[in-house]
Amino acid sequence: MQLLSTHKDKIRSLCEKYGVVTLYSFGSVNTSRFSEKSDIDFIVELNADDPIEYTDKYFHLKFELESLLKRTIDLLETTAIKNPYLKKSIDSSKVLIYGRPN
């Protein structure tokens, strides 16, 4: 979590640039298990109606987060989490990085 806190202003700027409604971190980045080799897991909700615009925003955000944080980024879309057990597991550990809680 320290890594995300260090870059919070730049992450906020990226979220604003790409129309992010909410961005949450989850997984090892929020625990003591996070290491130099860990990737970073995020859940994102984007504001874009056009599928091409949505795709552009999604991938630009992912690549810029990877560049900023120097880590592999797993970026899940809020609407893509269908499995109720996975959703419950993620919801129990997610931390709001940007936006309003949902």
N, C-alpha and C positions, 0 to 999 in steps of 0.2 A: 504494500500500500504506500510505502514511502516513495517509491518510484513515481507513482501516480500523483502524489501530493507535490512532489518536486516540479512536475510539469503541468499542474492544474490550470494555470493561466493559458498556456499554449493549447491544452486539450479543450478548454472552453472556447477559444478562438476557432479551433477546427470545427467544433460542434455548431457554432454560429455560422461559419462559412458554408457548411454542408446541410443546413436545415435539420439538425438533430432535434427531436422533441425530447427524448430521454436517452441517456447513456448510463448503463450500470456495469460495474465490474463484478465478476464472480469467480469462484474457483481459487486456485492456490495463491493468486495475487493478494487475496484478502486474508491469508493465513501465514503462519510461521513456516509453512512448507515451501514458500516461494523462494526460488534460488536463481542464480545467474543463468541457468539453463531453461528456466520455466518460460512458457509462452504466457500471454495475457488473454484472458477471456472477457469479452464484452457482450452485452445485449444492447441493441440499438433500435430505436424507433425513429424513422426519418419522415420528414414532411415533404412528400413529392407525389403528385398524382400521375404524372407521365412515367410509364415504365422505363423509358430510356433515361430520363432525368434521374429517376430513382437509382437505376443501376450505376450511372456515372457517379452520383453522390456516394453511394455505398462503397464502391471500389476506391475512389479518391480518398475517402475517409480512412478506410482500412490501410491503404499504402502510406498515407501521411502519418497515421498513428505508428505504424511499423518503423518508419524513418525517425520519428521523434523519440520513440521509446527504445529503439534498437532491439526489438523483440519480434518474434512471430506473433501476430494478432489473430485470434479466432473471434470473428464478429458475427454473432447470431442476431437474426431479426426477431423482434418480439413476437410477430405473428407466425413465425416458423416453428415455435415451440408448441407442439401438439400433444406430446406424451405427458400425461398428468403427473407421473412420478418424477420425470425430469424437471418439469415446471416447478413442482413442489420443492425439489432439491435445490434448484437454482434460486427460487424465491427465498429460501431460508438463509442463503448466504450472500445474496447480492447486495451491493453497496452503490447508492446513487452517486454518480460522478457529475452528471449534468442534467438539468431540467427539473421537473416536478415529479414527485413520487406518483406511481399509478397503482 
